[in-house]
């Protein structure tokens, strides 16, 4: 039987990265296909090409046997392709009804037919279990999960042949997920093909007929869901034996430094507990929305927790602001270095000294000579590639920008360092240099807590790993024998071998 969709030999290259390499993909009417792969495997890139977000460099796309050119998102919609991204595309200050029918507003005598608009919107809201909401309500009044269902409702109002869902459940409650799955099953019965991008193993086995696994921009396999085990799914995603472990240099682990007990934040974290000792690197691993960053931000005083206790050097602490954390020798490298870590338009020297201005003051005024000496010392120590300390950090590479962030925090003389995705967006060479910096800090007796989405990084660097799933501790792995890719992936995805 001719597939509804066929993609042949899809290639895509971004500057410095070959995102897709000769990828084939096919989909039948009424098929629900899950796409799996590690971060950077090419899942979203392939779907962005299908959805008209950007073109492929080579390859062909066929729908119902006819070759098509998906020049842009408008052409994709005309071909019956609906793409619901992780970042919703709703007009927040516009009513629900208009958002649903924005591409096909009902008219009468050339004017908007408001009565039909509201009536048709009520039908859609009923189909997505939002009949407690009124069509004239603004989208901004809805919860995030309800907004997601409105966007799904928009696809029901179109002549959709292929529906692409990119991590659709990340902001949904369990009840809303069941509503979504009900919609997907009804669409399947109507012959709509659904592409489901997710990291969650339970969802794949609950809703999908088949899966496609991508790795390093290549298609590894397509299999019927009832013919592949969860262990084989993970093995093919990783591209290596799940028992393989990553060795790192032996470390001298010292006394307890930080103890987190029962940490909870409403709708985000639930009873999270773990310990960190001096000289120890504890990794926080989990999928998008698992609560990893929230743990670090709560420790550092960026986000308040509702329950639980944080003990630091044996004393209970509850920081009201990052200033309290800094005063207690805790530093944090946030996930977004551009928004939260650096002042891009200012110099290397300015940024390095930013967290410890008291060290460069002279008679209550900033001493630029002291600032320059401080920055030059860190530039040499961390091998920051810059023409000089007066260079604006916006002109440095991503890896060197990250080194400037770390240099800034090292000037506070921390005992505990919190790292949130420290190597995101930097090249392999810069990653190795950062790993060396972290190893040196650990040898000096610092405790480090690191959030990372990169599995090899967690396996290669960490002495102790906490796996989070939907805000809860899914695994607490303290023995080297237990810290392996199989255990981490299974815990993060909620599956069993």
Buried (B, 14 or more C-beta within 10 A) or exposed (E): EEBBBBBBEBBBBEEEEBBBBEBEBBBBBBBBBBBBBBBBBBBBBBBBBBBBBEBBEEBEBBBBEEEBEBEEBEEBBEBBBBBBBBEBEBEEEEBBBBBBBBEEBBEEEEEEBBEBBBEBBBBBBEBBBBEEBBBEBBBEEBEEBBBBBBBBBBBBBBEBBBBBBBBBBBBBBEEBBEBBBEBBEEBBEEEBBBBBBBBBBBBBBEBBBBBBBBBBBBBBEBBEBEEBEBBBBBBBBBEEEBEEBBEBEEBEBEEBBBBBBEBBBEEBBBEBBBBBBBBBBBBBBBBBBBBBBBBBBBBBBBBEBEEBBBBBBEEEBEBEEBEBBBEBBBBBBBBEBBEBBBEBEBBBBBBBBBBBEEBBBEEEEEBBEBBBBBBBBBBEEBEBEBEEBBBBBEEBBBBBBBBBBBBBBBBBEBBBBBBBBBBBEBEEEBBEBBBEBBBEBBEEBBBBBBBBBBBBBBBBBBBBBBBBBBBBBBBBBEEBEBBBBBBBBBBBBBBEE
